[in-house]
Amino acid sequence: MDSLIELFTKTTLQVWHTLSANWIFLLASAVIAAALKLYVNQDRVGAFLQRNRKAGVLIATGAAVTTPLCSCGTTAIILGMMAGNMPWAPIIAFMVSSPLTSPQELIFSVGLFGWNFALAFFLASILLGLAGGAFAHILEARGWLANQARFKPITGASGLTAADAIQTKPRVTLNQFLNETYLAGKRLALFFLGFAFIGYLLNNLIPSQWISTLFGAGQIYGVPLAALLGIPFYFNTEASLPLARTLMDAGMSQGAVLAFLITGAGTSIGAIVGALTIARWRVVALVIATLFTGAVLFGYGYNILIGVL
């Protein structure tokens, strides 16, 4: 009984220490999330993408990593792009990049992992979106992505224009902003505390040698194994970032953590099921292959980089 109390006390103190070091980043992340949710919506993003069709992959990737869209919002944007007869390249670029990161997640990552890791994750999200778009452009030119949409696009459909989106967007009051910040902060805090506790509890129960043996910097198979485990064990960003931090504390290499987060965010079971509702297997397979391959390459590359520096 005493050992159980000691275990929970130690775990609680570890969570408190992590929270005390990161509360300012959690608060900043909640404020950014509230601002983006209130001032940027999927209609604006969709109108922006339709208005900048010629820039294609670059614009789609930029929009994906700078907007805080949920899975439903991402699906709506993709459907709008498909209905507007956009080619597959920008659509797949958006599908690859959008689940990986957003401005508030960048700040959240800074608090947990530091600027170097957070920027590496953000840069990887951009580069993978560009790579996915480039691969899609090549494959579409060869006819490999023909008839991969699960519905027939409507010619001439373009959705709301930017002006329509602005006109239909009600003015945000201070009370709305504060309330949205509270809700975002509450959600973030609950996931942070809950999964940080689970992570540290597992660290205290499982010998750290096991983690370092499987996922340590010197293990050649650690990065691809972490990338593979990201698919079934990733929950969501708010939960998985603090959990990944505890795994890093237990001995998982930073490259393996990066690989876990990339594949987990983009190829989780929920993300795959959602993608299959709007596109067929060739498109989904391309997204998965881009993310998994990129996760492994970036994971190895980051381990090599920090080893050299």
N, C-alpha and C positions, 0 to 999 in steps of 0.2 A: 504494500500500500504506500509506504514511504517513497519507494522508488518511482511509483506511478505519479505521485504528487511532485516529486523532484523533476520528472520528465516534463510534465505539463508546465511547471514553473519555469524551467529552463527555456522551453519553447516559447512561452509567453514573453519572457524577457527578450528573446531574440527578435520576436515580431515587434515589440515595443521599440527596440533599438533601431530596427529598420524603418519603422514609421517615423520616429523622431528625426531620422536623417533625411527622410524623403517627403515629409508633409508639405513643404513648400512647393515641391514639384507636383504633388497630387493636386494641390489647390490651383496652381497655374494651369495644369491640364484640364481641370474641371471648368475653369473660366474660359479657356480657349474652346473647349467642346461646346459650351453653352453659346458662345458668340457665333461659332460656325453654324450651329444648328439653327439659330434664330435668324441669321442674316444670309445663309447660303442654303438653298434647298435643291432637290433633285431637278426641279423645273429649270432653275437657273443653270445648273451644270449641263443638263441636256441641251438647252438652247445654245449655250456657249460652244458645246461640241459640234452641234449642227451648223453653227455660224462659221466655224473654223475647220471645215471638212478637209481643206487642202493641206493643212498642217498635219492631219492624220495622227500617226502614232505618237509624235512628240507632244501634241496638245492633249491627247487622250491620257498619256502617262502622267503629264503634269497635273491634269485635273484629278486623276485617280489618287495621287499621293498628297494632294493639298485639300481634299474634301473629306469630312468625317461621315461618309455614308455608311449606313448599316447594310446588312445583306439584302434587305428588301429594297432599299434605295439604290444599291448597286444593280440589282436585277432590273429595276425600272429604267435606269439609265441605259443599260445594255439593250433592253427591249426597244427603247426609243431610237437607239443607234441602228438597230436592225430594221425597224420600221421605216427609217429614213434612208434605207438602201445604202448604208455605209459599207465599205469593204470590211473584210474580216480583220485586217491588220490592226486598225485602231481599236476594234472591239476586243480583240484578244489582249492587246496591250493594256486596256482598261481592266479586263478580267484578271490579269496577272498581278497588276500593281495595286488595285483598289483595296483588296483585303489585307495587304501587308502593313500599311502604315498610314498615318495622318498627322497633322501638326500636333494635336494633343498627345498622341502616342509617342512622338519624337521627344517631347518634354518629359513624359513619363519615363521613357527609356533612359534619358539623361540622368534622372535621379537615381535609378536603380543600377545602371551600368557605366555611367560616365559618358562624356561627349564623344570619345573615340568610337566606342561600340555603337552608340545611338546613331551617329552619322554614318557609320559603316552599314548599319541596317537600312537607314533611309536611302543611302546611295545604291545599295543592292536592290531595293524596291524599284528605283528608277531604271537602273540598268536592265533588270529582268523584264520590266514592261517593254522597254525598247527592243530587247532581244526577242521577246515573244511576238511583238508586232512585226519584226523583220522576218522571223521564220514564217509567220502567217502570210506575209506578202509573197514570199517565195512559193509556198505550198499552194496558195490560192491561184497564182499565175499558172501553175501546173494542173489546176483543176482538182486538187486533192480535197479542197474544202467546199466543193460544190454541193448544194442541197443539204447543208448541215444544220440549217435553222429548223426548229420544230414548228414553225408557223410560216405562212406565206407573207413576206413583207408587202405593205401597202404602198404603192408607188405614189410619191409626192407627199407622204406623211412626214411632217417635220416637228410636230409637237408645239409647245409654247415658244414664242420668241422671247428674247431677253426682256423686251419692253412689257410683254404680257406678264412675265414672272414678277417684274418689279411692281406692276400695277396691282396684281392680286396679292402681294405680300403685305400684310397689315403692319403698321408701325409698332416697333418693339418698345415697351415701356420698361422703366427701371425695375418695377416689381416682377415683370416677366423674366427679365434677365437674371435677377437675383434668385427667383424660383427655379429657373432652369439650371443655374449654377449649383444650387442646393441639390437638385435631383441628380445631376451629373456627378457631383462630389460624393453624394451618398452611395450611388451605385459603385463608383470607383473605390471608395473606402471599404465597402462590404466585400468586394472581390479581393481587394488587396489584403485585408486582414485575414479573410478566410483561407485564401490559397497560400499566403505566406505562412500561416500557421500549419497548414497541411505539409508544405514543403519542409519547414524546419522540423516538424514532428518526424517526418520520414527520415530526414538527415540524422536525427538523434536515435532513430531505431535501426537504421541500416548503416553498417560500417562504411566510413568514407572511402576505404580502400576499394570497395566494390565499384563506386562511381568512377573513381580515378582510373581503375583498371579497365573499365568499359569505355569511358568517354574522356579520359585524360589527354593532355596535349601530345603525349608520346605514343598514343594508340592510333594506328593507321586506319582502323575501321571505326573509330569513335564518331567521326563526322557523318559518314553515311548512315550509321546506325541511329544517330540522333535525328537525322533528317527523316528516316523511315518511321521512327517512333512519334514524330510530330504529327503524322497523319491521324492515328487513332486517339492520341492522348492530348491533343490541343483542345482547349475549351473555348476561350475567347481571349482577347488581348488583355483586358483588365485582370483576368485570372492567371493567364499563362506567363505574363512578364514577371510578376513576383515569384511564381513557382520556378521559372527559369533562373532567377537570381539565386534561389536557395540551392538549385542544382550546381550552379557555378561555385557557390561557397563550399559545396561538398566535394568538389574536384573535377567537375565537368569543364572541359576546355572552352574558351570563349568562342572558338570556331564551331564547336559542336552545338553550343547554345544558339549561335546565329543560324545554323542549319535547322535546328529544331523549330525556331520561331518562323523561319521562312516557309518551310513546308507546312507547318501546323496552321498558319494563318491562311495560306492559299489553297491547300489541298486537304483540309480537314473533311471529315465525312459530310458535315453539313454543307460545306462549300461545294463539294462535288455533286451532291444531290441537287442543290440549287442550280448549278450550272447545267445539269442534265435536263432540267425542266424547260430550258430555253434553247439548248443546243445539243447536237448529237455527239457521239463518242469521239469522232475525230477531233473536234474542237476541244472537248474536255481533255482528251489525251494529250493534245499539244500544250494546253495550260499546265497539266500535271508534269509533263516531261520537262518543260521550261523551268518550272519552280523546283523540282527535285534536283535536276542537273545543276541549276544555278545555286541551290542551297549547298550542295556538296562542294562545288568549285569555290564559292565565297567562303565557306567554312574552312576549307584547307588554306585558301589564300590569306584569310585573316589570321589564322594560327601562324602561318609563315611570317606574315608582316610583323606581328607583335613579337615573334621570336627574334627577328632581325633587329627591330628597334629596341 
